[in-house]
Amino acid sequence: MKNNKLHSKQHPDRNMKSMNDHMDMESSSGDIMQHGGQMMHMGNMKHKFWVSLIFSLPIIALSPMIKFSFMPSLTFPGSEWLVLILATFLYVYGGAPFIKGARAELKQRKPEMMTLVALGITVSYFYSLYAFTINQFFVSNAHVMDFFWELATLIDIMLLGHWIEMNAVMAAGNALEKMAALLPNTATVITDNGDHIEKPLNEVVIGESVIVKAGEKIPTDGVVLTGNTTVNEALVTGESKAVAKVENDKVIGGSTNGSGSIMVKVTGTGQSGYLAQVMQMVSNAQKEQSKAEGIADRVAGLLVYAAVSVAILTFIVWLLISGDFNMALERTVTVLVIACPHALGLAIPLVVARSTSIGAQNGLLTRKRQSLEDATKLDVVLMDKTGTLTEGDFAVNEYKATDTIYSDAQILSLMGSLESGSSHPLSVGILSKIKELNLKIMSAENIQNIPGVGIQGEINKKNMTIVNEKYLRENKIKYDKKLVNGLASAGNTVSFLLVANKNVGFVAQGDQIKSAAITLIDGLKTQHIRPVMLTGDNQQVAQLVAAQLGIAKEDVHAELKPDDKEKIVQQYQSRGLKVAMVGDGVNDAPSLVRADVGIAIGAGTDVAVDSADIVLVRSDPSDILNFLKLAKHTTRKMIQNLWFGAGYNIFAIPLAAGILAFVGIVLSPALGAILMGISTVVVAINAQTLRIRK
């Protein structure tokens, strides 16, 4: 994706109808395809095919082969010269992409499909030129059969195959185009003096406020300033139900506003918006090479050497057996044509392009396509508890001062003051309770997050820290263990307030298990994948949640810091197990990167795009099962396409060499080209049949 800037200073006259500007040159869903370093435009291939087909018809009609088949010969005096002229044009014009591609492959010392095609058409043309010269200028008892008919059909079929290929790649990338079309052309911006001005979308900048009326598409990412409504985010996140939005809620550009009118403060537009990031991820995943595609490339390279070797051997054997140079050369050309790994080059890219597009439409964003293959071999799935298995919507169930200096309300207020700048679920629960009780938030300074522990800062020049129970135990700070155990056994997470390193009070909050979490755990067990829960919460709460979900006690790791989670991932990997890590993609970043498959679960603009291989847009655990289904079906299609793309060569090359000629079975170059073309079409169609649910 190009780094096109959308600021008005650079493109004052650009009307942003969609975000296709970002994708014009590099998206695999666009109108270009690369073979051997030669860029070929789909429109150019289409044009070349039709022109070549028109020039091929006279060649086929005037071919000597015709008079032996279903219609009388159309030859006339000088017709041989016309065929030569048309075939020469066809070789130069229609064969140009393959010859240029072969030149690029040989320059890189990586002969592959284009080299074989170039060999096939070059041998066909120059042998036919040789046959024409013999027949026209030398006396011979036998007419030497030319290959102009085969040359024409081979070029036509190869051009058609490339055209079909690029159409299939475009179809596989349609999800990107649909995403690009989600954004409106303009946005209604509110100026400082309250006027409403309609601006082209590319001129809207972060910090401005826009009005979104009922039924309109939301033009940018943002936060609701005023108003309330429901928003349909289905085309963006895959979430089909309408989502209620009130003040301070986030909205995503491209989603559709419901019946209410809202004012939105712009937080992201153009390349900084969520939609652009999704498109970038899908595009990158489609372009990235996986192990399976690497295998396909190696197979194609081996086919080049195998085909050339077999072709040389075929020529020598047939020349020795028959003594007929022309027959030997015909067999050689047939081998070179039928061994062309065109379909093999499509086998994996088309499947992955289709897979990443389907995933994007269902809220499964693939950043690393290799993860699709790795996911089929998983032994263990490690899951963060809060936000993945539980709702992450904490509610304060109890708060109390344990020091007579402070009241219960003061403890809640002080903790809320420290947490006021945090978005952690525990912080949200405390702040919600403060708002409900209409308590005062005080000014806190020098606030610092302590990973795996809590948060610290200064209020009224006093050092205060919010910590967990593990911190109290490790630092031998006194607290009522019996009371805390009772709260924890009821499913509460307990946070403590320290003032000058003395425990002065606590807040107990409860969380709810997600309705789909049990389905997830059961689904993993059905696939013989071991579910493991990781959490920074205390052991009692963790075991209570695990028991409700059906996770074994030995598979629960509690009171963890971020680096502890990474060590646990390494422990499982050291036992030779394939590990997936599921987390929020921020606090769990080290373990997400360390895992064989890192899965970030989250929604909106907070999706983790830097650490995970897969991003689940919806905070729905069942999407992990959908991802595993998609990975399974994708891998199966890859294997099928590898066989469709190269497997036929196991039988076709020996037949092309004439191994069954003694029983009358002989493959001509044209028939070889047709078989190759059929293989290409089968691979393309098979990729398009990929579905996420079966």
C-alpha positions in Angstrom: 0.0 0.0 0.0 1.4 3.3 -1.0 1.8 6.0 1.7 -0.5 8.4 -0.1 -1.2 11.4 2.0 -4.8 12.6 2.1 -4.1 16.1 3.4 -5.6 18.9 1.5 -2.2 20.6 1.0 -1.0 17.7 -1.1 -4.2 16.8 -2.9 -6.6 19.7 -2.7 -8.6 18.6 -5.7 -8.9 14.9 -5.0 -12.4 13.6 -4.4 -12.0 10.6 -2.2 -14.8 8.3 -3.5 -13.1 5.4 -1.8 -9.8 4.3 -0.4 -8.8 2.6 -3.6 -6.1 5.3 -4.0 -4.1 3.5 -1.3 -4.4 0.2 -3.2 -3.8 1.1 -6.8 -0.3 -0.2 -7.3 0.4 -2.9 -4.8 -2.7 -4.7 -3.8 -2.9 -8.3 -4.9 -6.6 -7.7 -5.5 -5.8 -5.0 -8.1 -5.4 -5.4 -11.9 -1.8 -6.6 -12.0 -0.1 -9.9 -11.7 3.6 -10.7 -11.6 5.5 -13.6 -13.2 9.3 -13.7 -13.5 9.4 -10.0 -12.5 7.3 -9.0 -15.5 4.3 -6.9 -14.5 1.3 -7.7 -16.7 -1.8 -5.7 -16.6 -5.1 -7.5 -16.8 -6.5 -5.1 -19.4 -3.4 -5.6 -21.5 -3.7 -9.4 -21.2 -7.4 -9.2 -22.2 -6.5 -7.1 -25.2 -3.6 -9.4 -26.2 -5.8 -12.4 -26.0 -8.5 -11.1 -28.3 -6.1 -9.7 -30.8 -4.1 -13.0 -30.8 -7.3 -15.0 -31.1 -8.3 -13.0 -34.2 -4.9 -13.5 -35.8 -5.0 -17.2 -34.9 -8.2 -18.0 -36.7 -6.7 -17.7 -40.2 -3.7 -19.7 -39.1 -5.9 -22.5 -37.8 -8.2 -22.4 -40.9 -5.3 -22.5 -43.3 -3.4 -25.2 -41.4 -2.6 -28.4 -43.3 -4.0 -30.3 -40.3 -7.5 -29.1 -41.2 -7.8 -30.9 -44.5 -7.2 -34.2 -42.7 -10.0 -33.5 -40.2 -13.6 -32.2 -40.3 -13.6 -29.6 -43.2 -12.1 -29.1 -46.6 -8.8 -27.2 -46.9 -9.0 -23.5 -47.3 -5.5 -23.2 -48.7 -4.8 -21.1 -51.8 -1.7 -20.0 -53.6 0.4 -18.0 -51.2 -1.5 -19.0 -48.2 1.6 -20.5 -46.6 3.2 -17.0 -46.7 0.1 -15.5 -45.1 0.3 -18.1 -42.3 4.0 -17.3 -41.8 3.3 -13.6 -41.5 0.4 -14.0 -39.1 2.4 -16.5 -37.0 5.4 -14.2 -36.8 3.2 -11.4 -35.6 1.5 -13.7 -33.1 4.9 -14.9 -31.8 6.2 -11.4 -31.4 3.0 -9.8 -30.1 1.2 -12.5 -28.2 4.4 -14.2 -27.0 6.0 -11.0 -25.7 4.9 -11.3 -22.1 6.2 -14.9 -21.8 9.5 -14.1 -23.5 10.1 -11.0 -21.3 9.1 -13.0 -18.2 11.5 -15.8 -19.2 14.3 -13.3 -19.6 13.6 -11.9 -16.1 13.5 -15.4 -14.6 16.8 -16.4 -16.3 18.4 -13.1 -15.2 17.5 -14.0 -11.6 18.7 -17.5 -12.2 15.3 -18.8 -11.2 13.7 -20.4 -14.3 10.1 -21.2 -13.7 6.8 -21.2 -15.5 7.5 -18.3 -17.9 10.7 -19.9 -19.0 8.9 -23.1 -20.0 6.2 -21.2 -21.9 8.8 -19.2 -23.7 10.7 -22.4 -24.6 7.5 -24.0 -25.9 6.4 -21.2 -28.2 10.0 -20.5 -29.3 10.7 -24.1 -30.3 7.3 -24.2 -32.0 7.9 -21.0 -34.0 11.4 -21.7 -35.1 10.8 -25.3 -36.0 7.8 -24.2 -38.0 10.0 -21.6 -39.7 12.5 -24.4 -40.5 9.6 -26.5 -41.9 8.4 -23.6 -44.0 11.8 -23.1 -45.4 12.3 -26.8 -46.3 8.9 -27.0 -47.9 9.2 -23.8 -50.0 12.8 -23.8 -51.1 14.1 -27.4 -51.0 13.0 -30.4 -52.9 11.9 -33.2 -50.5 10.0 -36.4 -50.9 8.0 -35.8 -47.7 6.2 -32.7 -46.6 7.6 -31.4 -43.3 4.7 -30.6 -41.0 4.9 -27.1 -39.4 3.8 -26.2 -35.9 2.1 -22.9 -36.6 -1.3 -24.3 -35.6 0.1 -25.4 -32.3 2.0 -22.1 -31.8 -1.3 -20.2 -32.2 -3.3 -22.3 -29.9 -0.6 -22.4 -27.3 -0.3 -18.6 -27.2 -4.1 -18.2 -27.1 -4.5 -20.6 -24.3 -1.7 -19.2 -22.2 -3.0 -15.6 -22.6 -6.5 -16.8 -21.7 -5.1 -18.6 -18.7 -3.4 -15.4 -17.5 -6.5 -13.4 -18.1 -8.5 -16.0 -16.0 -5.8 -15.9 -13.4 -6.0 -12.2 -12.9 -9.8 -12.2 -12.9 -9.7 -14.8 -10.2 -7.2 -12.8 -8.1 -9.4 -9.7 -8.5 -12.5 -11.6 -7.4 -10.6 -12.9 -4.4 -9.7 -9.4 -3.4 -13.2 -7.9 -3.8 -13.5 -7.6 0.0 -11.0 -4.8 -0.1 -12.9 -2.9 -2.8 -16.1 -3.3 -0.8 -14.3 -1.9 2.3 -13.0 1.0 0.2 -16.5 1.8 -1.0 -17.8 2.1 2.6 -16.6 5.7 3.1 -18.7 8.6 1.9 -17.3 11.2 -0.4 -17.8 14.1 2.0 -18.3 14.9 5.7 -20.3 17.7 7.4 -17.7 19.6 9.6 -18.7 21.9 12.4 -16.5 25.1 12.4 -15.4 27.0 15.5 -18.2 29.4 15.1 -20.8 26.6 14.8 -21.3 26.7 11.0 -21.8 23.4 9.2 -19.5 23.0 6.2 -19.5 20.1 3.8 -15.9 19.1 3.1 -14.3 16.4 0.8 -13.4 13.6 3.1 -9.6 13.9 2.3 -9.7 17.4 3.8 -11.1 16.4 7.2 -8.4 16.3 9.8 -8.1 14.7 13.3 -9.6 16.9 16.0 -12.4 18.3 13.9 -16.0 17.6 14.7 -18.5 16.2 12.2 -22.2 15.8 12.2 -23.7 12.4 11.2 -27.4 12.4 10.5 -29.7 9.4 10.7 -29.1 6.8 8.0 -25.8 8.3 6.9 -22.4 6.5 6.8 -20.0 7.6 9.5 -17.1 9.2 7.5 -14.2 8.8 10.0 -13.2 7.1 13.2 -14.1 9.1 16.2 -15.7 9.6 19.6 -19.4 10.6 20.1 -19.5 14.1 21.6 -23.3 14.5 21.7 -26.3 12.5 20.8 -27.2 8.8 21.0 -28.0 6.3 18.3 -27.5 2.7 17.1 -24.8 1.9 14.6 -24.7 -1.0 12.1 -21.0 -2.1 12.0 -21.6 -5.3 10.1 -19.7 -4.4 6.9 -16.8 -3.2 8.9 -16.5 -5.6 11.9 -18.8 -8.5 10.9 -21.0 -7.8 13.9 -24.6 -8.1 12.5 -26.6 -6.5 15.3 -27.0 -2.8 15.8 -24.6 -1.4 18.5 -25.9 1.3 20.8 -23.7 4.5 20.9 -23.8 7.2 23.5 -21.5 10.0 24.5 -17.8 9.0 24.7 -18.4 5.8 22.7 -16.1 5.1 19.8 -17.4 4.8 16.3 -15.7 3.4 13.1 -15.6 5.1 9.8 -17.6 3.2 7.2 -20.3 1.9 9.6 -23.9 3.1 9.1 -25.6 5.4 11.6 -29.1 4.4 12.8 -32.0 6.6 13.7 -30.2 9.2 15.8 -28.1 12.2 14.9 -24.7 12.4 16.5 -21.7 14.8 16.7 -18.4 12.9 16.4 -14.9 14.2 17.2 -12.5 12.8 14.5 -9.8 10.5 15.8 -8.7 8.8 12.6 -9.1 9.4 8.9 -7.4 8.3 5.7 -4.5 6.0 6.4 -4.8 6.5 10.2 -8.4 5.1 10.2 -9.4 1.6 11.2 -10.7 0.8 7.8 -7.4 1.7 6.1 -5.5 -0.4 8.7 -7.8 -3.4 8.0 -7.2 -3.0 4.2 -3.5 -2.8 4.8 -3.5 -6.0 6.8 -5.6 -7.9 4.3 -3.4 -6.6 1.4 -0.2 -7.5 3.2 -1.4 -11.0 4.1 -2.4 -11.6 0.5 1.1 -10.6 -0.7 3.1 -12.4 1.9 4.5 -15.8 1.0 3.7 -18.8 3.1 5.6 -22.1 3.5 3.1 -23.8 1.2 3.7 -21.2 -1.5 7.4 -21.6 -1.1 7.0 -25.3 -1.7 5.0 -24.5 -4.9 7.8 -22.3 -6.1 10.3 -25.0 -5.5 8.2 -27.5 -7.3 7.8 -25.2 -10.2 11.6 -24.7 -10.3 12.2 -28.4 -10.3 9.7 -28.9 -13.1 11.7 -26.5 -15.3 14.8 -28.7 -14.9 12.8 -31.9 -15.1 11.0 -30.8 -18.3 14.2 -29.7 -20.0 15.9 -32.9 -19.1 13.0 -35.1 -20.2 12.7 -33.0 -23.4 16.3 -33.5 -24.3 16.1 -37.2 -23.5 12.9 -37.5 -25.5 14.5 -35.9 -28.5 17.5 -38.2 -28.4 15.5 -41.4 -27.9 13.0 -40.6 -30.6 15.7 -39.6 -33.0 17.5 -42.9 -32.4 14.4 -45.0 -32.6 12.7 -43.4 -35.6 15.5 -41.6 -37.3 12.9 -38.8 -37.9 14.1 -35.4 -36.8 10.7 -33.9 -37.1 9.0 -36.5 -35.0 11.7 -36.2 -32.3 11.3 -32.4 -32.3 7.5 -32.7 -32.0 7.8 -34.9 -29.0 10.2 -32.5 -27.5 7.9 -29.5 -27.9 5.0 -31.4 -26.5 7.0 -32.2 -23.3 8.0 -28.5 -22.9 4.4 -27.4 -23.3 2.6 -29.8 -21.1 5.1 -29.4 -18.2 4.3 -25.7 -17.9 3.6 -25.1 -14.2 1.2 -22.2 -14.8 -1.5 -23.6 -12.6 1.0 -24.4 -9.9 1.9 -20.7 -9.7 -1.7 -20.0 -8.9 -2.4 -22.9 -6.6 -1.5 -21.1 -3.3 -1.9 -17.4 -3.9 -5.5 -17.7 -5.1 -6.5 -19.7 -2.0 -4.8 -17.3 0.4 -6.3 -14.3 -1.4 -9.7 -15.9 -1.1 -9.1 -16.9 2.5 -7.9 -13.5 3.7 -10.9 -11.8 2.0 -13.4 -14.2 3.6 -11.7 -13.6 6.9 -12.0 -9.9 6.6 -15.7 -10.1 5.8 -16.1 -12.2 9.0 -14.1 -10.1 11.4 -11.0 -12.3 11.1 -8.0 -10.2 10.0 -4.9 -12.1 8.9 -1.6 -10.2 9.3 0.6 -13.3 8.7 -0.6 -15.9 6.2 1.7 -18.5 7.6 -0.5 -18.6 10.7 -3.2 -20.2 8.7 -1.0 -23.2 8.1 0.4 -23.3 11.6 -3.1 -23.1 13.1 -3.9 -26.6 11.7 -1.1 -28.1 13.9 -2.0 -26.5 17.2 -1.6 -28.5 20.4 -2.3 -25.7 23.0 -4.3 -22.5 23.0 -3.3 -20.1 25.8 -5.9 -17.5 26.7 -5.9 -14.4 28.7 -8.8 -14.4 31.1 -10.1 -10.8 31.2 -11.6 -9.7 28.0 -11.2 -13.0 26.3 -13.0 -15.5 28.4 -14.8 -12.9 30.6 -16.6 -9.8 29.6 -14.0 -7.5 31.1 -16.9 -5.3 32.4 -16.0 -5.2 36.1 -18.6 -3.9 38.6 -17.6 -2.8 42.1 -19.2 -5.2 44.6 -17.4 -3.9 47.8 -15.0 -1.2 48.8 -13.6 -0.5 52.3 -11.0 1.4 54.2 -8.7 -0.6 56.4 -7.1 2.4 58.0 -9.1 4.8 60.3 -7.6 7.9 58.6 -9.7 7.3 55.5 -13.4 6.7 54.9 -14.7 4.0 52.5 -15.7 6.7 50.0 -12.3 8.3 50.2 -10.6 4.9 49.3 -12.8 4.6 46.3 -12.2 8.3 45.3 -8.4 8.0 45.7 -8.2 4.9 43.7 -10.4 6.4 41.0 -8.1 9.5 40.9 -5.1 7.3 40.1 -7.1 5.2 37.6 -8.7 8.2 35.8 -6.3 8.1 32.9 -6.4 4.3 32.4 -8.6 2.2 30.1 -8.0 -1.0 32.0 -11.3 -2.9 32.8 -10.6 -2.6 36.5 -10.2 1.1 36.2 -13.5 1.4 34.2 -15.3 -0.4 37.0 -14.0 1.9 39.7 -14.7 5.1 37.7 -18.2 3.9 36.9 -18.9 3.4 40.6 -17.5 6.9 41.4 -19.8 8.4 38.8 -22.7 6.5 40.2 -22.0 7.8 43.7 -21.1 11.3 42.4 -17.8 11.2 44.3 -15.0 13.7 43.6 -12.0 12.9 41.4 -8.8 14.5 42.6 -5.7 15.6 40.6 -3.0 12.9 40.4 0.5 13.5 39.3 3.5 11.4 38.1 1.2 8.5 37.2 3.1 5.3 36.1 1.8 1.9 35.2 3.5 -1.0 36.9 3.2 -4.1 34.6 1.5 -7.0 36.3 1.0 -5.1 39.5 -1.1 -1.9 39.1 -0.5 1.8 39.0 1.2 4.5 41.1 1.1 8.2 41.4 1.0 11.2 43.7 -2.1 12.8 45.2 -1.7 15.8 47.5 2.1 15.1 47.5 1.5 11.6 48.9 2.8 8.6 47.1 -0.1 6.2 46.4 -0.1 2.8 44.6 -2.8 0.4 43.6 -1.6 -3.2 43.7 -2.8 -6.8 43.7 -2.7 -9.4 46.4 0.5 -11.0 45.0 2.3 -7.7 45.5 1.2 -7.6 49.2 2.4 -11.2 49.8 5.8 -10.7 48.0 6.5 -7.4 49.9 5.1 -8.7 53.3 2.5 -6.0 53.6 -0.3 -6.8 56.1 -3.9 -7.4 54.9 -6.9 -9.4 56.0 -6.4 -12.7 54.2 -9.6 -14.3 55.5 -11.7 -11.4 54.2 -9.9 -11.3 50.8 -10.2 -15.1 50.4 -13.9 -14.8 51.0 -14.3 -12.1 48.3 -12.1 -14.0 45.9 -14.0 -17.3 46.4 -17.1 -15.4 45.3 -15.4 -14.5 42.0 -14.1 -11.0 42.9 -10.9 -9.4 41.9 -9.5 -7.4 44.8 -7.3 -4.3 44.4 -5.5 -2.6 47.3 -4.5 1.0 47.9 -1.1 1.7 49.4 -0.3 5.1 50.9 3.4 5.4 51.7 3.6 1.6 51.2 0.9 0.9 53.9 -2.4 -0.9 53.0 -5.2 1.5 53.7 -8.1 0.0 51.8 -9.4 -2.2 49.0 -12.0 -2.5 46.2 -13.5 -5.8 45.2 -14.9 -6.1 41.6 -16.7 -9.0 39.9 -16.6 -10.0 36.2 -18.9 -12.2 34.1 -17.9 -15.1 31.9 -18.7 -14.6 28.2 -21.6 -16.7 27.0 -19.5 -18.0 24.1 -16.5 -18.9 26.3 -17.8 -22.3 27.2 -18.6 -23.1 23.6 -15.0 -22.1 22.8 -13.5 -24.4 25.4 -15.7 -27.3 24.3 -14.8 -26.7 20.7 -11.1 -26.8 21.4 -11.3 -30.0 23.4 -13.3 -31.6 20.5 -10.4 -30.8 18.2 -8.0 -32.2 20.8 -6.5 -28.8 21.5 -5.6 -28.1 25.1 -7.2 -24.9 26.5 -5.0 -23.1 29.0 -6.0 -19.9 31.0 -3.5 -17.2 31.9 -4.3 -14.3 34.1 -2.8 -11.7 36.4 -5.7 -12.2 38.7 -5.4 -14.1 42.0 -5.4 -17.9 42.1 -8.8 -18.3 43.7 -10.7 -16.2 41.1 -8.8 -17.9 38.3 -9.7 -21.4 39.5 -13.3 -20.4 40.0 -13.6 -19.2 36.4 -11.7 -22.2 35.1 -14.1 -24.6 36.9 -17.1 -22.9 35.3 -15.5 -23.1 31.9 -14.3 -26.7 32.2 -10.5 -25.9 32.1 -8.4 -28.3 34.2 -6.8 -27.0 37.3 -3.3 -27.8 36.1 -4.0 -25.6 33.0 -4.6 -22.5 35.0 -1.7 -20.0 35.6 -2.6 -17.0 37.8 -1.0 -13.9 39.3 1.1 -13.4 36.1 3.1 -10.5 34.8 3.4 -9.9 31.0 6.8 -11.5 30.9 5.5 -14.5 32.9 3.1 -15.2 30.1 5.9 -15.2 27.5 7.8 -17.7 29.7 4.8 -20.0 29.8 4.5 -19.9 26.0 8.2 -20.9 25.8 7.7 -23.7 28.3 5.0 -25.3 26.2 7.1 -24.8 23.0 10.1 -26.4 24.7 8.1 -29.6 24.9 7.6 -29.6 21.2 4.0 -28.3 21.2 2.5 -25.9 18.8 1.1 -22.9 20.8 -1.4 -20.2 20.1 -1.7 -17.2 22.4 -5.0 -15.3 22.6 -4.9 -11.9 24.4 -5.7 -8.2 24.1 -2.6 -7.6 22.0 -1.3 -4.8 24.3 -0.4 -6.2 27.7 0.0 -9.6 26.1 2.3 -8.4 23.3 5.4 -10.4 24.3 3.5 -13.7 24.5 1.6 -12.9 21.3 4.9 -12.5 19.4 6.5 -15.5 21.0 3.6 -17.9 20.2 3.5 -19.9 17.0 0.1 -18.2 16.3 -0.7 -14.9 18.1 -4.3 -14.0 18.2 -5.4 -10.5 19.4 -9.0 -10.3 20.4 -10.6 -6.8 20.5 -12.8 -4.4 18.6 -12.7 -1.0 16.9 -9.6 1.1 16.7 -8.0 -0.7 19.6 -7.2 -3.9 17.7 -3.6 -4.9 18.1 -1.9 -4.7 14.7 1.7 -4.8 15.8 2.1 -8.0 17.8 -0.5 -10.5 16.7 -0.7 -12.7 13.6 -4.5 -12.8 13.6 -6.8 -10.0 14.8 -10.4 -10.9 15.8 -12.4 -7.7 15.4 -15.2 -8.8 17.6 -14.6 -9.6 21.3 -16.3 -13.0 20.7 -14.4 -16.1 21.8 -16.3 -18.2 19.3 -14.4 -16.4 16.5 -11.4 -18.4 17.6 -13.2 -21.5 16.4 -14.2 -19.8 13.2 -10.5 -18.9 12.6 -9.5 -22.5 13.2 -12.2 -23.6 10.7 -11.0 -21.1 8.2 -7.4 -22.3 8.7 -8.4 -25.9 8.2 -10.4 -25.3 5.0 -7.7 -23.0 3.7 -4.9 -25.6 4.2 -7.1 -28.3 2.6 -7.7 -26.1 -0.5 -3.9 -25.4 -0.7 -3.1 -29.1 -0.8 -5.9 -29.8 -3.3 -4.6 -27.0 -5.6 -1.0 -28.2 -5.3 -2.2 -31.6 -6.7 -4.4 -29.9 -9.3 -1.5 -27.6 -10.3 1.3 -30.1 -10.6 0.0 -33.6 -10.0 -1.2 -34.1 -13.6 2.5 -33.7 -14.7 3.2 -37.1 -13.2 1.1 -38.7 -15.9 1.2 -36.0 -18.6 5.0 -35.6 -19.1 5.6 -39.3 -19.8 2.6 -39.3 -22.2 4.0 -36.2 -23.9 7.3 -37.9 -24.2 5.5 -40.7 -26.1 5.9 -43.5 -23.6 2.6 -45.0 -24.9 3.1 -44.3 -28.5 3.4 -48.0 -29.2 -0.3 -48.3 -28.5 -1.3 -45.3 -30.4 -1.6 -42.8 -27.5 0.3 -39.6 -28.5 -0.2 -36.1 -27.1 0.2 -33.1 -29.4 1.5 -29.7 -28.2 -1.9 -28.2 -28.7 -3.5 -30.9 -26.5 -0.8 -30.4 -23.9 -1.7 -26.7 -23.9 -5.4 -27.5 -23.5 -4.6 -29.8 -20.5 -2.5 -27.1 -18.9 -5.3 -24.6 -19.4 -7.9 -26.9 -17.9 -5.6 -27.3 -14.9 -5.4 -23.5 -14.5 -9.2 -23.2 -14.6 -9.7 -26.0 -12.1 -7.3 -24.4 -9.6 -9.0 -21.0 -9.9 -12.5 -22.5 -9.5 -11.4 -24.6 -6.5 -10.0 -21.6 -4.7 -13.3 -19.7 -5.2 -15.2 -22.6 -3.5 -13.5 -21.9 -0.2 -15.9 -21.2 2.6 -15.5 -20.4 6.3 -18.3 -22.7 7.6 -18.7 -26.3 6.5 
